[in-house]
Amino acid sequence: MDTQISAYVSESTKRELERFADAHGIKKGHLIEEALLHHLLALRELPEDLVVPPRLVVTKKSFDAAVARVKKPRRATRAMRDLMAGRPGDEP
């Protein structure tokens, strides 16, 4: 027997859900159940640091630091320049 649940989601999430369900010809309830099962399996099976959250929340201080890095990036290390140039590195 199926059980109905209720949840509040943002308007943008609702639009994405409807767009995907319509584009793939599947019912929204099926899509929600599959997505929820997939997410719960990932949380159970993967190391916590490998699960990337769909939203990142940053403080004003960390946002300002990120903006500063974009405006004035640090010089790339030798290893990074080699990697980007396709040159073999020291690692096997």
N, CA, C and O atoms as CSV, one atom per row, in Angstrom:
chain,resi,resn,atom,element,x,y,z
A,1,MET,N,N,0.843,-1.185,0.000
A,1,MET,CA,C,0.000,0.000,0.000
A,1,MET,C,C,0.884,1.243,0.000
A,1,MET,O,O,1.854,1.321,0.754
A,2,ASP,N,N,0.555,2.189,-0.824
A,2,ASP,CA,C,1.298,3.445,-0.890
A,2,ASP,C,C,0.806,4.397,0.185
A,2,ASP,O,O,-0.359,4.369,0.582
A,3,THR,N,N,1.727,5.247,0.649
A,3,THR,CA,C,1.406,6.240,1.654
A,3,THR,C,C,1.681,7.611,1.071
A,3,THR,O,O,2.693,7.816,0.402
A,4,GLN,N,N,0.792,8.540,1.322
A,4,GLN,CA,C,0.971,9.897,0.827
A,4,GLN,C,C,1.692,10.723,1.876
A,4,GLN,O,O,1.390,10.642,3.066
A,5,ILE,N,N,2.654,11.521,1.418
A,5,ILE,CA,C,3.333,12.462,2.305
A,5,ILE,C,C,3.147,13.857,1.735
A,5,ILE,O,O,2.819,14.024,0.560
A,6,SER,N,N,3.356,14.842,2.570
A,6,SER,CA,C,3.218,16.230,2.145
A,6,SER,C,C,4.494,16.977,2.493
A,6,SER,O,O,5.069,16.775,3.562
A,7,ALA,N,N,4.935,17.839,1.588
A,7,ALA,CA,C,6.142,18.621,1.845
A,7,ALA,C,C,6.034,19.959,1.130
A,7,ALA,O,O,5.423,20.063,0.066
A,8,TYR,N,N,6.625,20.965,1.720
A,8,TYR,CA,C,6.703,22.273,1.085
A,8,TYR,C,C,8.001,22.352,0.302
A,8,TYR,O,O,9.060,21.990,0.816
A,9,VAL,N,N,7.930,22.820,-0.933
A,9,VAL,CA,C,9.111,23.028,-1.763
A,9,VAL,C,C,9.015,24.419,-2.381
A,9,VAL,O,O,7.935,25.004,-2.457
A,10,SER,N,N,10.149,24.933,-2.817
A,10,SER,CA,C,10.154,26.254,-3.439
A,10,SER,C,C,9.463,26.194,-4.805
A,10,SER,O,O,9.315,25.127,-5.401
A,11,GLU,N,N,9.054,27.342,-5.269
A,11,GLU,CA,C,8.423,27.424,-6.604
A,11,GLU,C,C,9.382,26.941,-7.684
A,11,GLU,O,O,8.970,26.273,-8.633
A,12,SER,N,N,10.662,27.279,-7.540
A,12,SER,CA,C,11.630,26.854,-8.561
A,12,SER,C,C,11.801,25.337,-8.568
A,12,SER,O,O,11.959,24.742,-9.634
A,13,THR,N,N,11.771,24.705,-7.401
A,13,THR,CA,C,11.863,23.249,-7.339
A,13,THR,C,C,10.625,22.618,-7.964
A,13,THR,O,O,10.725,21.624,-8.684
A,14,LYS,N,N,9.480,23.187,-7.692
A,14,LYS,CA,C,8.231,22.677,-8.279
A,14,LYS,C,C,8.287,22.769,-9.800
A,14,LYS,O,O,7.910,21.826,-10.495
A,15,ARG,N,N,8.754,23.896,-10.315
A,15,ARG,CA,C,8.859,24.056,-11.775
A,15,ARG,C,C,9.808,23.023,-12.375
A,15,ARG,O,O,9.509,22.422,-13.407
A,16,GLU,N,N,10.959,22.818,-11.719
A,16,GLU,CA,C,11.926,21.827,-12.207
A,16,GLU,C,C,11.325,20.426,-12.195
A,16,GLU,O,O,11.503,19.661,-13.144
A,17,LEU,N,N,10.622,20.096,-11.133
A,17,LEU,CA,C,9.963,18.799,-11.029
A,17,LEU,C,C,8.969,18.609,-12.165
A,17,LEU,O,O,8.986,17.579,-12.839
A,18,GLU,N,N,8.119,19.577,-12.379
A,18,GLU,CA,C,7.111,19.483,-13.436
A,18,GLU,C,C,7.754,19.432,-14.813
A,18,GLU,O,O,7.318,18.666,-15.671
A,19,ARG,N,N,8.781,20.236,-15.034
A,19,ARG,CA,C,9.472,20.256,-16.319
A,19,ARG,C,C,10.098,18.888,-16.618
A,19,ARG,O,O,9.966,18.368,-17.726
A,20,PHE,N,N,10.773,18.318,-15.630
A,20,PHE,CA,C,11.432,17.030,-15.836
A,20,PHE,C,C,10.405,15.923,-16.054
A,20,PHE,O,O,10.552,15.104,-16.961
A,21,ALA,N,N,9.361,15.898,-15.219
A,21,ALA,CA,C,8.330,14.862,-15.346
A,21,ALA,C,C,7.656,14.940,-16.712
A,21,ALA,O,O,7.450,13.913,-17.359
A,22,ASP,N,N,7.314,16.132,-17.151
A,22,ASP,CA,C,6.683,16.299,-18.467
A,22,ASP,C,C,7.617,15.886,-19.592
A,22,ASP,O,O,7.199,15.206,-20.530
A,23,ALA,N,N,8.870,16.289,-19.506
A,23,ALA,CA,C,9.834,15.998,-20.574
A,23,ALA,C,C,10.108,14.506,-20.711
A,23,ALA,O,O,10.402,14.020,-21.804
A,24,HIS,N,N,10.010,13.777,-19.592
A,24,HIS,CA,C,10.332,12.350,-19.625
A,24,HIS,C,C,9.100,11.451,-19.553
A,24,HIS,O,O,9.214,10.226,-19.523
A,25,GLY,N,N,7.926,12.072,-19.525
A,25,GLY,CA,C,6.689,11.300,-19.527
A,25,GLY,C,C,6.503,10.411,-18.311
A,25,GLY,O,O,5.987,9.298,-18.413
A,26,ILE,N,N,6.926,10.913,-17.162
A,26,ILE,CA,C,6.744,10.131,-15.937
A,26,ILE,C,C,5.903,10.923,-14.948
A,26,ILE,O,O,5.804,12.148,-15.027
A,27,LYS,N,N,5.306,10.203,-14.024
A,27,LYS,CA,C,4.473,10.860,-13.021
A,27,LYS,C,C,5.357,11.503,-11.952
A,27,LYS,O,O,6.415,10.982,-11.600
A,28,LYS,N,N,4.896,12.638,-11.451
A,28,LYS,CA,C,5.673,13.363,-10.442
A,28,LYS,C,C,5.896,12.525,-9.191
A,28,LYS,O,O,6.983,12.560,-8.615
A,29,GLY,N,N,4.901,11.781,-8.765
A,29,GLY,CA,C,5.051,10.949,-7.575
A,29,GLY,C,C,6.149,9.911,-7.748
A,29,GLY,O,O,6.922,9.653,-6.825
A,30,HIS,N,N,6.214,9.315,-8.940
A,30,HIS,CA,C,7.262,8.329,-9.217
A,30,HIS,C,C,8.640,8.986,-9.190
A,30,HIS,O,O,9.584,8.444,-8.616
A,31,LEU,N,N,8.745,10.151,-9.813
A,31,LEU,CA,C,10.013,10.876,-9.838
A,31,LEU,C,C,10.459,11.238,-8.424
A,31,LEU,O,O,11.632,11.085,-8.085
A,32,ILE,N,N,9.539,11.709,-7.609
A,32,ILE,CA,C,9.875,12.081,-6.228
A,32,ILE,C,C,10.340,10.857,-5.450
A,32,ILE,O,O,11.338,10.925,-4.732
A,33,GLU,N,N,9.631,9.743,-5.582
A,33,GLU,CA,C,10.032,8.546,-4.841
A,33,GLU,C,C,11.404,8.055,-5.284
A,33,GLU,O,O,12.234,7.709,-4.443
A,34,GLU,N,N,11.657,8.019,-6.597
A,34,GLU,CA,C,12.958,7.574,-7.098
A,34,GLU,C,C,14.080,8.508,-6.625
A,34,GLU,O,O,15.148,8.048,-6.223
A,35,ALA,N,N,13.830,9.804,-6.676
A,35,ALA,CA,C,14.843,10.768,-6.248
A,35,ALA,C,C,15.123,10.637,-4.761
A,35,ALA,O,O,16.278,10.691,-4.339
A,36,LEU,N,N,14.090,10.468,-3.975
A,36,LEU,CA,C,14.261,10.327,-2.535
A,36,LEU,C,C,15.014,9.037,-2.197
A,36,LEU,O,O,15.916,9.048,-1.359
A,37,LEU,N,N,14.651,7.936,-2.839
A,37,LEU,CA,C,15.360,6.686,-2.617
A,37,LEU,C,C,16.828,6.796,-3.025
A,37,LEU,O,O,17.713,6.304,-2.325
A,38,HIS,N,N,17.073,7.438,-4.150
A,38,HIS,CA,C,18.449,7.626,-4.632
A,38,HIS,C,C,19.264,8.433,-3.628
A,38,HIS,O,O,20.400,8.081,-3.308
A,39,HIS,N,N,18.680,9.505,-3.141
A,39,HIS,CA,C,19.376,10.376,-2.191
A,39,HIS,C,C,19.649,9.650,-0.872
A,39,HIS,O,O,20.749,9.736,-0.326
A,40,LEU,N,N,18.657,8.947,-0.373
A,40,LEU,CA,C,18.837,8.226,0.887
A,40,LEU,C,C,19.880,7.119,0.752
A,40,LEU,O,O,20.654,6.882,1.680
A,41,LEU,N,N,19.908,6.446,-0.386
A,41,LEU,CA,C,20.926,5.430,-0.626
A,41,LEU,C,C,22.317,6.058,-0.645
A,41,LEU,O,O,23.258,5.511,-0.070
A,42,ALA,N,N,22.441,7.208,-1.306
A,42,ALA,CA,C,23.732,7.899,-1.349
A,42,ALA,C,C,24.177,8.295,0.054
A,42,ALA,O,O,25.346,8.132,0.404
A,43,LEU,N,N,23.262,8.808,0.848
A,43,LEU,CA,C,23.611,9.199,2.216
A,43,LEU,C,C,24.049,8.003,3.046
A,43,LEU,O,O,24.914,8.125,3.912
A,44,ARG,N,N,23.453,6.850,2.782
A,44,ARG,CA,C,23.782,5.649,3.550
A,44,ARG,C,C,25.082,5.004,3.072
A,44,ARG,O,O,25.853,4.503,3.890
A,45,GLU,N,N,25.337,5.006,1.771
A,45,GLU,CA,C,26.436,4.231,1.206
A,45,GLU,C,C,27.727,5.013,0.977
A,45,GLU,O,O,28.809,4.426,1.006
A,46,LEU,N,N,27.639,6.301,0.754
A,46,LEU,CA,C,28.825,7.088,0.420
A,46,LEU,C,C,29.400,7.772,1.660
A,46,LEU,O,O,28.666,8.099,2.593
A,47,PRO,N,N,30.711,7.985,1.661
A,47,PRO,CA,C,31.288,8.781,2.749
A,47,PRO,C,C,30.666,10.181,2.745
A,47,PRO,O,O,30.393,10.754,1.691
A,48,GLU,N,N,30.456,10.700,3.918
A,48,GLU,CA,C,29.753,11.975,4.070
A,48,GLU,C,C,30.375,13.104,3.254
A,48,GLU,O,O,29.656,13.950,2.723
A,49,ASP,N,N,31.714,13.125,3.150
A,49,ASP,CA,C,32.366,14.228,2.443
A,49,ASP,C,C,32.243,14.115,0.926
A,49,ASP,O,O,32.648,15.037,0.218
A,50,LEU,N,N,31.695,13.012,0.403
A,50,LEU,CA,C,31.510,12.876,-1.041
A,50,LEU,C,C,30.123,13.289,-1.510
A,50,LEU,O,O,29.894,13.445,-2.709
A,51,VAL,N,N,29.204,13.465,-0.581
A,51,VAL,CA,C,27.843,13.861,-0.939
A,51,VAL,C,C,27.797,15.385,-0.985
A,51,VAL,O,O,27.948,16.056,0.036
A,52,VAL,N,N,27.588,15.914,-2.177
A,52,VAL,CA,C,27.570,17.368,-2.370
A,52,VAL,C,C,26.134,17.861,-2.200
A,52,VAL,O,O,25.236,17.403,-2.907
A,53,PRO,N,N,25.912,18.781,-1.277
A,53,PRO,CA,C,24.548,19.283,-1.086
A,53,PRO,C,C,24.093,20.100,-2.299
A,53,PRO,O,O,24.912,20.732,-2.966
A,54,PRO,N,N,22.787,20.087,-2.583
A,54,PRO,CA,C,22.295,20.836,-3.739
A,54,PRO,C,C,22.371,22.348,-3.552
A,54,PRO,O,O,22.333,23.102,-4.524
A,55,ARG,N,N,22.479,22.783,-2.309
A,55,ARG,CA,C,22.605,24.213,-2.023
A,55,ARG,C,C,23.759,24.407,-1.054
A,55,ARG,O,O,23.932,23.640,-0.107
A,56,LEU,N,N,24.535,25.432,-1.306
A,56,LEU,CA,C,25.612,25.781,-0.391
A,56,LEU,C,C,25.244,27.096,0.289
A,56,LEU,O,O,24.872,28.067,-0.370
A,57,VAL,N,N,25.351,27.113,1.599
A,57,VAL,CA,C,25.052,28.316,2.359
A,57,VAL,C,C,26.373,28.871,2.862
A,57,VAL,O,O,27.148,28.174,3.518
A,58,VAL,N,N,26.616,30.126,2.546
A,58,VAL,CA,C,27.873,30.752,2.957
A,58,VAL,C,C,27.581,31.982,3.803
A,58,VAL,O,O,26.528,32.610,3.685
A,59,THR,N,N,28.525,32.301,4.642
A,59,THR,CA,C,28.402,33.512,5.446
A,59,THR,C,C,28.830,34.701,4.590
A,59,THR,O,O,29.424,34.518,3.527
A,60,LYS,N,N,28.539,35.892,5.037
A,60,LYS,CA,C,28.978,37.088,4.317
A,60,LYS,C,C,30.494,37.106,4.242
A,60,LYS,O,O,31.068,37.459,3.212
A,61,LYS,N,N,31.139,36.727,5.337
A,61,LYS,CA,C,32.602,36.736,5.389
A,61,LYS,C,C,33.197,35.758,4.362
A,61,LYS,O,O,34.129,36.105,3.638
A,62,SER,N,N,32.650,34.530,4.305
A,62,SER,CA,C,33.195,33.553,3.350
A,62,SER,C,C,32.864,33.951,1.914
A,62,SER,O,O,33.665,33.707,1.011
A,63,PHE,N,N,31.698,34.559,1.686
A,63,PHE,CA,C,31.352,35.041,0.342
A,63,PHE,C,C,32.316,36.138,-0.086
A,63,PHE,O,O,32.810,36.127,-1.213
A,64,ASP,N,N,32.586,37.084,0.807
A,64,ASP,CA,C,33.518,38.164,0.491
A,64,ASP,C,C,34.915,37.617,0.191
A,64,ASP,O,O,35.610,38.123,-0.689
A,65,ALA,N,N,35.319,36.583,0.927
A,65,ALA,CA,C,36.633,35.966,0.677
A,65,ALA,C,C,36.658,35.305,-0.693
A,65,ALA,O,O,37.662,35.384,-1.400
A,66,ALA,N,N,35.565,34.655,-1.075
A,66,ALA,CA,C,35.493,34.013,-2.398
A,66,ALA,C,C,35.543,35.061,-3.500
A,66,ALA,O,O,36.228,34.870,-4.505
A,67,VAL,N,N,34.834,36.151,-3.325
A,67,VAL,CA,C,34.851,37.235,-4.314
A,67,VAL,C,C,36.259,37.803,-4.443
A,67,VAL,O,O,36.723,38.075,-5.550
A,68,ALA,N,N,36.935,37.982,-3.318
A,68,ALA,CA,C,38.306,38.511,-3.351
A,68,ALA,C,C,39.227,37.566,-4.121
A,68,ALA,O,O,40.090,38.026,-4.869
A,69,ARG,N,N,39.057,36.252,-3.950
A,69,ARG,CA,C,39.885,35.274,-4.664
A,69,ARG,C,C,39.624,35.325,-6.170
A,69,ARG,O,O,40.547,35.184,-6.972
A,70,VAL,N,N,38.375,35.525,-6.540
A,70,VAL,CA,C,38.042,35.606,-7.966
A,70,VAL,C,C,38.640,36.870,-8.569
A,70,VAL,O,O,39.183,36.843,-9.673
A,71,LYS,N,N,38.539,37.967,-7.843
A,71,LYS,CA,C,39.070,39.238,-8.349
A,71,LYS,C,C,40.594,39.239,-8.410
A,71,LYS,O,O,41.183,39.840,-9.309
A,72,LYS,N,N,41.225,38.573,-7.464
A,72,LYS,CA,C,42.682,38.543,-7.428
A,72,LYS,C,C,43.148,37.128,-7.082
A,72,LYS,O,O,43.504,36.841,-5.940
A,73,PRO,N,N,43.139,36.243,-8.095
A,73,PRO,CA,C,43.517,34.850,-7.819
A,73,PRO,C,C,44.999,34.723,-7.483
A,73,PRO,O,O,45.827,35.529,-7.909
A,74,ARG,N,N,45.306,33.685,-6.708
A,74,ARG,CA,C,46.701,33.408,-6.404
A,74,ARG,C,C,47.388,32.846,-7.636
A,74,ARG,O,O,46.735,32.286,-8.517
A,75,ARG,N,N,48.695,32.995,-7.699
A,75,ARG,CA,C,49.471,32.444,-8.800
A,75,ARG,C,C,49.411,30.923,-8.732
A,75,ARG,O,O,49.536,30.338,-7.657
A,76,ALA,N,N,49.221,30.291,-9.878
A,76,ALA,CA,C,49.147,28.832,-9.926
A,76,ALA,C,C,50.491,28.223,-9.529
A,76,ALA,O,O,51.550,28.761,-9.851
A,77,THR,N,N,50.430,27.109,-8.835
A,77,THR,CA,C,51.658,26.413,-8.456
A,77,THR,C,C,52.267,25.747,-9.687
A,77,THR,O,O,51.611,25.605,-10.719
A,78,ARG,N,N,53.513,25.347,-9.566
A,78,ARG,CA,C,54.187,24.638,-10.660
A,78,ARG,C,C,53.409,23.370,-11.042
A,78,ARG,O,O,53.215,23.081,-12.223
A,79,ALA,N,N,52.974,22.631,-10.037
A,79,ALA,CA,C,52.221,21.400,-10.291
A,79,ALA,C,C,50.926,21.697,-11.055
A,79,ALA,O,O,50.559,20.945,-11.958
A,80,MET,N,N,50.240,22.772,-10.706
A,80,MET,CA,C,49.008,23.130,-11.399
A,80,MET,C,C,49.294,23.550,-12.836
A,80,MET,O,O,48.552,23.187,-13.748
A,81,ARG,N,N,50.365,24.314,-13.042
A,81,ARG,CA,C,50.714,24.716,-14.415
A,81,ARG,C,C,51.071,23.500,-15.255
A,81,ARG,O,O,50.679,23.419,-16.419
A,82,ASP,N,N,51.812,22.550,-14.681
A,82,ASP,CA,C,52.137,21.318,-15.406
A,82,ASP,C,C,50.879,20.534,-15.751
A,82,ASP,O,O,50.729,20.040,-16.868
A,83,LEU,N,N,49.981,20.426,-14.785
A,83,LEU,CA,C,48.735,19.707,-15.009
A,83,LEU,C,C,47.943,20.337,-16.149
A,83,LEU,O,O,47.482,19.637,-17.051
A,84,MET,N,N,47.787,21.645,-16.107
A,84,MET,CA,C,47.000,22.341,-17.125
A,84,MET,C,C,47.675,22.294,-18.499
A,84,MET,O,O,46.999,22.368,-19.525
A,85,ALA,N,N,48.994,22.170,-18.520
A,85,ALA,CA,C,49.729,22.089,-19.787
A,85,ALA,C,C,49.789,20.660,-20.310
A,85,ALA,O,O,50.279,20.417,-21.413
A,86,GLY,N,N,49.288,19.710,-19.513
A,86,GLY,CA,C,49.312,18.317,-19.947
A,86,GLY,C,C,50.641,17.631,-19.754
A,86,GLY,O,O,50.879,16.552,-20.297
A,87,ARG,N,N,51.515,18.261,-18.973
A,87,ARG,CA,C,52.824,17.647,-18.696
A,87,ARG,C,C,52.686,16.655,-17.556
A,87,ARG,O,O,51.913,16.884,-16.626
A,88,PRO,N,N,53.429,15.554,-17.615
A,88,PRO,CA,C,53.341,14.577,-16.530
A,88,PRO,C,C,53.895,15.180,-15.236
A,88,PRO,O,O,54.857,15.949,-15.243
A,89,GLY,N,N,53.252,14.803,-14.128
A,89,GLY,CA,C,53.694,15.305,-12.835
A,89,GLY,C,C,54.550,14.309,-12.114
A,89,GLY,O,O,54.966,13.299,-12.683
A,90,ASP,N,N,54.815,14.591,-10.856
A,90,ASP,CA,C,55.637,13.702,-10.025
A,90,ASP,C,C,54.852,12.488,-9.548
A,90,ASP,O,O,55.439,11.446,-9.256
A,91,GLU,N,N,53.540,12.612,-9.468
A,91,GLU,CA,C,52.720,11.508,-8.969
A,91,GLU,C,C,52.606,10.409,-10.012
A,91,GLU,O,O,52.583,10.697,-11.209
A,92,PRO,N,N,52.533,9.133,-9.574
A,92,PRO,CA,C,52.387,8.021,-10.537
A,92,PRO,C,C,51.045,8.036,-11.225
A,92,PRO,O,O,50.769,7.173,-12.058
